[in-house]
């Protein structure tokens, strides 16, 4: 049983070869793109109820570099690396995660 739990954890934390990313706000896709095709840029996502997150795409990676949420957990998460670990900002209902192109 313990070994099975470790296998599940390791599979969920495997580095993603998939470069397709979706950005969801309030469980709706607001951006969908392939990081391998994106130019380096920074953009702001405004929350409908106020607030914001600054997102940075650089060298085929994506992360939140600043936000006005109180704990900045989304900023401290760092670069999106693993399929099972999204970047999440709960106050702004924002999620950045890897996704299959056909499922986005």
N, CA, C and O atoms as a GROMACS GRO file, in nm:
protein
  416
    1UNK      N    1   0.082  -0.119   0.000
    1UNK     CA    2   0.000   0.000   0.000
    1UNK      C    3   0.087   0.126   0.000
    1UNK      O    4   0.060   0.220  -0.075
    2UNK      N    5   0.189   0.128   0.083
    2UNK     CA    6   0.277   0.243   0.093
    2UNK      C    7   0.352   0.266  -0.038
    2UNK      O    8   0.367   0.379  -0.082
    3UNK      N    9   0.397   0.158  -0.100
    3UNK     CA   10   0.469   0.169  -0.227
    3UNK      C   11   0.375   0.223  -0.335
    3UNK      O   12   0.416   0.305  -0.417
    4UNK      N   13   0.251   0.178  -0.335
    4UNK     CA   14   0.153   0.228  -0.431
    4UNK      C   15   0.130   0.378  -0.416
    4UNK      O   16   0.115   0.448  -0.516
    5UNK      N   17   0.128   0.427  -0.294
    5UNK     CA   18   0.111   0.570  -0.269
    5UNK      C   19   0.228   0.649  -0.324
    5UNK      O   20   0.210   0.756  -0.383
    6UNK      N   21   0.350   0.596  -0.305
    6UNK     CA   22   0.468   0.665  -0.358
    6UNK      C   23   0.467   0.669  -0.510
    6UNK      O   24   0.507   0.768  -0.570
    7UNK      N   25   0.422   0.561  -0.572
    7UNK     CA   26   0.417   0.557  -0.719
    7UNK      C   27   0.319   0.663  -0.770
    7UNK      O   28   0.348   0.733  -0.867
    8UNK      N   29   0.203   0.674  -0.706
    8UNK     CA   30   0.104   0.774  -0.747
    8UNK      C   31   0.162   0.915  -0.731
    8UNK      O   32   0.144   0.999  -0.820
    9UNK      N   33   0.229   0.942  -0.622
    9UNK     CA   34   0.289   1.074  -0.599
    9UNK      C   35   0.395   1.104  -0.704
    9UNK      O   36   0.399   1.214  -0.758
   10UNK      N   37   0.480   1.008  -0.732
   10UNK     CA   38   0.587   1.029  -0.830
   10UNK      C   39   0.528   1.053  -0.969
   10UNK      O   40   0.576   1.140  -1.042
   11UNK      N   41   0.426   0.977  -1.006
   11UNK     CA   42   0.363   0.997  -1.138
   11UNK      C   43   0.298   1.134  -1.147
   11UNK      O   44   0.303   1.197  -1.253
   12UNK      N   45   0.238   1.182  -1.039
   12UNK     CA   46   0.176   1.315  -1.040
   12UNK      C   47   0.279   1.426  -1.042
   12UNK      O   48   0.247   1.537  -1.086
   13UNK      N   49   0.400   1.401  -0.997
   13UNK     CA   50   0.503   1.504  -0.992
   13UNK      C   51   0.604   1.493  -1.106
   13UNK      O   52   0.708   1.558  -1.102
   14UNK      N   53   0.575   1.413  -1.205
   14UNK     CA   54   0.671   1.399  -1.315
   14UNK      C   55   0.677   1.528  -1.396
   14UNK      O   56   0.578   1.598  -1.415
   15UNK      N   57   0.796   1.556  -1.443
   15UNK     CA   58   0.817   1.676  -1.523
   15UNK      C   59   0.738   1.663  -1.653
   15UNK      O   60   0.732   1.555  -1.712
   16UNK      N   61   0.679   1.770  -1.695
   16UNK     CA   62   0.594   1.765  -1.812
   16UNK      C   63   0.674   1.789  -1.940
   16UNK      O   64   0.754   1.882  -1.949
   17UNK      N   65   0.652   1.702  -2.039
   17UNK     CA   66   0.707   1.724  -2.173
   17UNK      C   67   0.606   1.802  -2.256
   17UNK      O   68   0.639   1.856  -2.362
   18UNK      N   69   0.484   1.808  -2.207
   18UNK     CA   70   0.378   1.881  -2.273
   18UNK      C   71   0.402   2.031  -2.255
   18UNK      O   72   0.430   2.076  -2.144
   19UNK      N   73   0.391   2.106  -2.360
   19UNK     CA   74   0.414   2.250  -2.352
   19UNK      C   75   0.283   2.329  -2.366
   19UNK      O   76   0.285   2.452  -2.367
   20UNK      N   77   0.170   2.258  -2.376
   20UNK     CA   78   0.041   2.326  -2.390
   20UNK      C   79  -0.012   2.364  -2.252
   20UNK      O   80  -0.022   2.279  -2.163
   21UNK      N   81  -0.045   2.492  -2.235
   21UNK     CA   82  -0.087   2.545  -2.106
   21UNK      C   83  -0.222   2.613  -2.121
   21UNK      O   84  -0.251   2.676  -2.222
   22UNK      N   85  -0.305   2.598  -2.018
   22UNK     CA   86  -0.430   2.674  -2.011
   22UNK      C   87  -0.428   2.759  -1.885
   22UNK      O   88  -0.374   2.720  -1.782
   23UNK      N   89  -0.488   2.876  -1.896
   23UNK     CA   90  -0.506   2.965  -1.782
   23UNK      C   91  -0.656   2.975  -1.761
   23UNK      O   92  -0.731   3.016  -1.850
   24UNK      N   93  -0.699   2.936  -1.642
   24UNK     CA   94  -0.841   2.938  -1.609
   24UNK      C   95  -0.866   3.041  -1.501
   24UNK      O   96  -0.788   3.056  -1.408
   25UNK      N   97  -0.978   3.110  -1.515
   25UNK     CA   98  -1.023   3.201  -1.410
   25UNK      C   99  -1.169   3.169  -1.383
   25UNK      O  100  -1.252   3.170  -1.474
   26UNK      N  101  -1.198   3.141  -1.258
   26UNK     CA  102  -1.332   3.100  -1.218
   26UNK      C  103  -1.377   2.979  -1.300
   26UNK      O  104  -1.493   2.969  -1.341
   27UNK      N  105  -1.283   2.888  -1.322
   27UNK     CA  106  -1.304   2.761  -1.394
   27UNK      C  107  -1.339   2.779  -1.542
   27UNK      O  108  -1.395   2.687  -1.603
   28UNK      N  109  -1.307   2.893  -1.601
   28UNK     CA  110  -1.327   2.917  -1.744
   28UNK      C  111  -1.191   2.945  -1.808
   28UNK      O  112  -1.112   3.022  -1.753
   29UNK      N  113  -1.164   2.884  -1.923
   29UNK     CA  114  -1.038   2.906  -1.993
   29UNK      C  115  -1.036   3.048  -2.048
   29UNK      O  116  -1.122   3.087  -2.127
   30UNK      N  117  -0.934   3.125  -2.005
   30UNK     CA  118  -0.920   3.261  -2.057
   30UNK      C  119  -0.800   3.272  -2.151
   30UNK      O  120  -0.795   3.364  -2.234
   31UNK      N  121  -0.704   3.181  -2.140
   31UNK     CA  122  -0.591   3.173  -2.232
   31UNK      C  123  -0.558   3.027  -2.253
   31UNK      O  124  -0.572   2.945  -2.162
   32UNK      N  125  -0.514   2.995  -2.373
   32UNK     CA  126  -0.469   2.861  -2.406
   32UNK      C  127  -0.359   2.874  -2.511
   32UNK      O  128  -0.382   2.931  -2.618
   33UNK      N  129  -0.240   2.822  -2.481
   33UNK     CA  130  -0.132   2.835  -2.577
   33UNK      C  131  -0.023   2.731  -2.556
   33UNK      O  132  -0.015   2.667  -2.451
   34UNK      N  133   0.059   2.715  -2.658
   34UNK     CA  134   0.173   2.625  -2.655
   34UNK      C  135   0.295   2.710  -2.619
   34UNK      O  136   0.332   2.800  -2.694
   35UNK      N  137   0.358   2.681  -2.506
   35UNK     CA  138   0.472   2.762  -2.461
   35UNK      C  139   0.588   2.758  -2.559
   35UNK      O  140   0.666   2.853  -2.566
   36UNK      N  141   0.601   2.650  -2.635
   36UNK     CA  142   0.712   2.642  -2.730
   36UNK      C  143   0.694   2.740  -2.846
   36UNK      O  144   0.791   2.771  -2.915
   37UNK      N  145   0.572   2.790  -2.868
   37UNK     CA  146   0.544   2.886  -2.975
   37UNK      C  147   0.535   3.030  -2.926
   37UNK      O  148   0.533   3.122  -3.007
   38UNK      N  149   0.529   3.050  -2.796
   38UNK     CA  150   0.508   3.184  -2.739
   38UNK      C  151   0.637   3.263  -2.728
   38UNK      O  152   0.742   3.209  -2.692
   39UNK      N  153   0.628   3.391  -2.761
   39UNK     CA  154   0.741   3.483  -2.742
   39UNK      C  155   0.746   3.524  -2.596
   39UNK      O  156   0.645   3.524  -2.527
   40UNK      N  157   0.865   3.560  -2.549
   40UNK     CA  158   0.879   3.609  -2.412
   40UNK      C  159   0.795   3.734  -2.395
   40UNK      O  160   0.801   3.827  -2.476
   41UNK      N  161   0.717   3.736  -2.289
   41UNK     CA  162   0.632   3.852  -2.263
   41UNK      C  163   0.579   3.845  -2.120
   41UNK      O  164   0.584   3.741  -2.055
   42UNK      N  165   0.530   3.957  -2.074
   42UNK     CA  166   0.464   3.967  -1.945
   42UNK      C  167   0.327   4.030  -1.968
   42UNK      O  168   0.314   4.127  -2.043
   43UNK      N  169   0.225   3.976  -1.903
   43UNK     CA  170   0.091   4.033  -1.917
   43UNK      C  171   0.017   4.024  -1.785
   43UNK      O  172   0.050   3.943  -1.698
   44UNK      N  173  -0.082   4.108  -1.770
   44UNK     CA  174  -0.161   4.117  -1.647
   44UNK      C  175  -0.298   4.053  -1.669
   44UNK      O  176  -0.362   4.075  -1.771
   45UNK      N  177  -0.340   3.974  -1.572
   45UNK     CA  178  -0.474   3.918  -1.572
   45UNK      C  179  -0.552   3.989  -1.461
   45UNK      O  180  -0.517   3.980  -1.343
   46UNK      N  181  -0.657   4.059  -1.502
   46UNK     CA  182  -0.742   4.132  -1.408
   46UNK      C  183  -0.851   4.039  -1.358
   46UNK      O  184  -0.910   3.963  -1.435
   47UNK      N  185  -0.879   4.045  -1.231
   47UNK     CA  186  -0.987   3.968  -1.170
   47UNK      C  187  -1.115   4.050  -1.180
   47UNK      O  188  -1.114   4.169  -1.149
   48UNK      N  189  -1.226   3.991  -1.223
   48UNK     CA  190  -1.350   4.067  -1.236
   48UNK      C  191  -1.395   4.137  -1.107
   48UNK      O  192  -1.459   4.242  -1.112
   49UNK      N  193  -1.361   4.080  -0.993
   49UNK     CA  194  -1.401   4.140  -0.866
   49UNK      C  195  -1.290   4.226  -0.806
   49UNK      O  196  -1.293   4.256  -0.686
   50UNK      N  197  -1.195   4.266  -0.886
   50UNK     CA  198  -1.082   4.343  -0.839
   50UNK      C  199  -0.962   4.253  -0.819
   50UNK      O  200  -0.976   4.132  -0.799
   51UNK      N  201  -0.844   4.311  -0.824
   51UNK     CA  202  -0.722   4.234  -0.808
   51UNK      C  203  -0.660   4.198  -0.942
   51UNK      O  204  -0.721   4.214  -1.047
   52UNK      N  205  -0.536   4.148  -0.936
   52UNK     CA  206  -0.463   4.118  -1.059
   52UNK      C  207  -0.347   4.021  -1.031
   52UNK      O  208  -0.301   4.007  -0.918
   53UNK      N  209  -0.303   3.956  -1.139
   53UNK     CA  210  -0.184   3.870  -1.138
   53UNK      C  211  -0.101   3.906  -1.261
   53UNK      O  212  -0.155   3.916  -1.371
   54UNK      N  213   0.029   3.926  -1.243
   54UNK     CA  214   0.120   3.948  -1.355
   54UNK      C  215   0.185   3.814  -1.391
   54UNK      O  216   0.249   3.751  -1.307
   55UNK      N  217   0.168   3.773  -1.516
   55UNK     CA  218   0.217   3.644  -1.565
   55UNK      C  219   0.333   3.668  -1.660
   55UNK      O  220   0.330   3.760  -1.742
   56UNK      N  221   0.436   3.586  -1.647
   56UNK     CA  222   0.554   3.600  -1.732
   56UNK      C  223   0.579   3.471  -1.808
   56UNK      O  224   0.582   3.363  -1.749
   57UNK      N  225   0.596   3.483  -1.938
   57UNK     CA  226   0.639   3.372  -2.024
   57UNK      C  227   0.781   3.404  -2.068
   57UNK      O  228   0.807   3.511  -2.123
   58UNK      N  229   0.871   3.311  -2.043
   58UNK     CA  230   1.011   3.333  -2.078
   58UNK      C  231   1.080   3.199  -2.103
   58UNK      O  232   1.072   3.108  -2.021
   59UNK      N  233   1.146   3.190  -2.217
   59UNK     CA  234   1.221   3.069  -2.254
   59UNK      C  235   1.138   2.942  -2.242
   59UNK      O  236   1.187   2.840  -2.194
   60UNK      N  237   1.012   2.948  -2.284
   60UNK     CA  238   0.926   2.830  -2.283
   60UNK      C  239   0.874   2.793  -2.145
   60UNK      O  240   0.828   2.680  -2.125
   61UNK      N  241   0.879   2.886  -2.049
   61UNK     CA  242   0.824   2.861  -1.916
   61UNK      C  243   0.720   2.967  -1.885
   61UNK      O  244   0.713   3.070  -1.952
   62UNK      N  245   0.640   2.942  -1.783
   62UNK     CA  246   0.538   3.036  -1.740
   62UNK      C  247   0.534   3.040  -1.588
   62UNK      O  248   0.549   2.938  -1.522
   63UNK      N  249   0.514   3.161  -1.533
   63UNK     CA  250   0.502   3.177  -1.388
   63UNK      C  251   0.427   3.306  -1.359
   63UNK      O  252   0.410   3.391  -1.447
   64UNK      N  253   0.382   3.320  -1.236
   64UNK     CA  254   0.323   3.445  -1.189
   64UNK      C  255   0.434   3.520  -1.116
   64UNK      O  256   0.492   3.468  -1.020
   65UNK      N  257   0.463   3.641  -1.161
   65UNK     CA  258   0.574   3.716  -1.101
   65UNK      C  259   0.529   3.818  -0.997
   65UNK      O  260   0.610   3.863  -0.916
   66UNK      N  261   0.401   3.854  -0.998
   66UNK     CA  262   0.350   3.947  -0.898
   66UNK      C  263   0.198   3.935  -0.894
   66UNK      O  264   0.135   3.896  -0.991
   67UNK      N  265   0.143   3.970  -0.779
   67UNK     CA  266  -0.002   3.967  -0.760
   67UNK      C  267  -0.037   4.055  -0.641
   67UNK      O  268   0.047   4.081  -0.555
   68UNK      N  269  -0.161   4.099  -0.638
   68UNK     CA  270  -0.201   4.181  -0.524
   68UNK      C  271  -0.274   4.100  -0.417
   68UNK      O  272  -0.336   4.158  -0.328
   69UNK      N  273  -0.269   3.968  -0.425
   69UNK     CA  274  -0.332   3.885  -0.323
   69UNK      C  275  -0.247   3.890  -0.195
   69UNK      O  276  -0.127   3.915  -0.201
   70UNK      N  277  -0.308   3.865  -0.080
   70UNK     CA  278  -0.237   3.886   0.046
   70UNK      C  279  -0.120   3.792   0.073
   70UNK      O  280  -0.019   3.836   0.128
   71UNK      N  281  -0.128   3.665   0.035
   71UNK     CA  282  -0.021   3.572   0.071
   71UNK      C  283   0.079   3.544  -0.042
   71UNK      O  284   0.188   3.492  -0.015
   72UNK      N  285   0.045   3.578  -0.164
   72UNK     CA  286   0.133   3.560  -0.281
   72UNK      C  287   0.184   3.417  -0.298
   72UNK      O  288   0.295   3.395  -0.345
   73UNK      N  289   0.101   3.320  -0.258
   73UNK     CA  290   0.136   3.180  -0.278
   73UNK      C  291   0.159   3.150  -0.426
   73UNK      O  292   0.249   3.073  -0.461
   74UNK      N  293   0.080   3.211  -0.512
   74UNK     CA  294   0.094   3.190  -0.656
   74UNK      C  295   0.231   3.237  -0.706
   74UNK      O  296   0.289   3.173  -0.793
   75UNK      N  297   0.282   3.345  -0.652
   75UNK     CA  298   0.414   3.397  -0.689
   75UNK      C  299   0.522   3.303  -0.639
   75UNK      O  300   0.618   3.274  -0.710
   76UNK      N  301   0.507   3.256  -0.516
   76UNK     CA  302   0.608   3.169  -0.454
   76UNK      C  303   0.609   3.029  -0.514
   76UNK      O  304   0.706   2.955  -0.494
   77UNK      N  305   0.505   2.992  -0.587
   77UNK     CA  306   0.503   2.860  -0.652
   77UNK      C  307   0.614   2.848  -0.755
   77UNK      O  308   0.668   2.740  -0.776
   78UNK      N  309   0.649   2.959  -0.818
   78UNK     CA  310   0.757   2.957  -0.918
   78UNK      C  311   0.706   2.914  -1.054
   78UNK      O  312   0.589   2.930  -1.087
   79UNK      N  313   0.797   2.860  -1.133
   79UNK     CA  314   0.769   2.822  -1.272
   79UNK      C  315   0.685   2.694  -1.274
   79UNK      O  316   0.708   2.602  -1.196
   80UNK      N  317   0.588   2.689  -1.366
   80UNK     CA  318   0.508   2.569  -1.386
   80UNK      C  319   0.598   2.460  -1.443
   80UNK      O  320   0.654   2.477  -1.551
   81UNK      N  321   0.613   2.349  -1.370
   81UNK     CA  322   0.705   2.243  -1.412
   81UNK      C  323   0.639   2.107  -1.425
   81UNK      O  324   0.673   2.030  -1.514
   82UNK      N  325   0.548   2.077  -1.338
   82UNK     CA  326   0.496   1.942  -1.326
   82UNK      C  327   0.348   1.935  -1.360
   82UNK      O  328   0.271   2.026  -1.330
   83UNK      N  329   0.312   1.825  -1.425
   83UNK     CA  330   0.173   1.809  -1.468
   83UNK      C  331   0.074   1.808  -1.352
   83UNK      O  332  -0.036   1.859  -1.365
   84UNK      N  333   0.112   1.750  -1.240
   84UNK     CA  334   0.020   1.737  -1.128
   84UNK      C  335   0.019   1.854  -1.032
   84UNK      O  336  -0.055   1.853  -0.935
   85UNK      N  337   0.102   1.958  -1.058
   85UNK     CA  338   0.113   2.070  -0.965
   85UNK      C  339   0.089   2.202  -1.041
   85UNK      O  340   0.182   2.256  -1.099
   86UNK      N  341  -0.033   2.252  -1.042
   86UNK     CA  342  -0.061   2.378  -1.112
   86UNK      C  343  -0.018   2.498  -1.029
   86UNK      O  344   0.015   2.485  -0.911
   87UNK      N  345  -0.017   2.614  -1.091
   87UNK     CA  346  -0.001   2.740  -1.018
   87UNK      C  347  -0.143   2.787  -0.988
   87UNK      O  348  -0.227   2.796  -1.078
   88UNK      N  349  -0.169   2.819  -0.861
   88UNK     CA  350  -0.305   2.853  -0.820
   88UNK      C  351  -0.303   2.982  -0.738
   88UNK      O  352  -0.219   3.000  -0.649
   89UNK      N  353  -0.395   3.072  -0.769
   89UNK     CA  354  -0.421   3.190  -0.687
   89UNK      C  355  -0.566   3.182  -0.642
   89UNK      O  356  -0.657   3.216  -0.718
   90UNK      N  357  -0.586   3.136  -0.521
   90UNK     CA  358  -0.723   3.118  -0.471
   90UNK      C  359  -0.803   3.248  -0.462
   90UNK      O  360  -0.920   3.250  -0.500
   91UNK      N  361  -0.744   3.359  -0.411
   91UNK     CA  362  -0.824   3.481  -0.402
   91UNK      C  363  -0.878   3.529  -0.537
   91UNK      O  364  -0.985   3.589  -0.544
   92UNK      N  365  -0.804   3.502  -0.645
   92UNK     CA  366  -0.847   3.549  -0.777
   92UNK      C  367  -0.906   3.437  -0.862
   92UNK      O  368  -0.937   3.456  -0.980
   93UNK      N  369  -0.922   3.318  -0.801
   93UNK     CA  370  -0.979   3.202  -0.870
   93UNK      C  371  -0.906   3.174  -1.002
   93UNK      O  372  -0.968   3.148  -1.104
   94UNK      N  373  -0.772   3.180  -0.997
   94UNK     CA  374  -0.687   3.166  -1.115
   94UNK      C  375  -0.606   3.037  -1.105
   94UNK      O  376  -0.549   3.007  -1.000
   95UNK      N  377  -0.601   2.961  -1.215
   95UNK     CA  378  -0.523   2.838  -1.222
   95UNK      C  379  -0.447   2.837  -1.354
   95UNK      O  380  -0.503   2.864  -1.460
   96UNK      N  381  -0.318   2.806  -1.346
   96UNK     CA  382  -0.236   2.786  -1.466
   96UNK      C  383  -0.188   2.642  -1.460
   96UNK      O  384  -0.125   2.601  -1.362
   97UNK      N  385  -0.217   2.565  -1.566
   97UNK     CA  386  -0.180   2.423  -1.565
   97UNK      C  387  -0.152   2.373  -1.705
   97UNK      O  388  -0.192   2.434  -1.805
   98UNK      N  389  -0.081   2.261  -1.711
   98UNK     CA  390  -0.060   2.193  -1.838
   98UNK      C  391  -0.190   2.125  -1.879
   98UNK      O  392  -0.268   2.083  -1.794
   99UNK      N  393  -0.212   2.115  -2.009
   99UNK     CA  394  -0.333   2.050  -2.060
   99UNK      C  395  -0.304   1.991  -2.196
   99UNK      O  396  -0.213   2.035  -2.266
  100UNK      N  397  -0.382   1.892  -2.235
  100UNK     CA  398  -0.373   1.840  -2.370
  100UNK      C  399  -0.442   1.938  -2.463
  100UNK      O  400  -0.543   1.998  -2.427
  101UNK      N  401  -0.387   1.956  -2.582
  101UNK     CA  402  -0.447   2.050  -2.678
  101UNK      C  403  -0.592   2.016  -2.704
  101UNK      O  404  -0.677   2.105  -2.708
  102UNK      N  405  -0.621   1.889  -2.723
  102UNK     CA  406  -0.758   1.850  -2.758
  102UNK      C  407  -0.854   1.863  -2.640
  102UNK      O  408  -0.975   1.868  -2.661
  103UNK      N  409  -0.803   1.869  -2.516
  103UNK     CA  410  -0.890   1.880  -2.399
  103UNK      C  411  -0.909   2.023  -2.352
  103UNK      O  412  -0.986   2.047  -2.260
  104UNK      N  413  -0.840   2.118  -2.413
  104UNK     CA  414  -0.852   2.256  -2.367
  104UNK      C  415  -0.967   2.317  -2.437
  104UNK      O  416  -0.998   2.434  -2.415
   0.00000   0.00000   0.00000
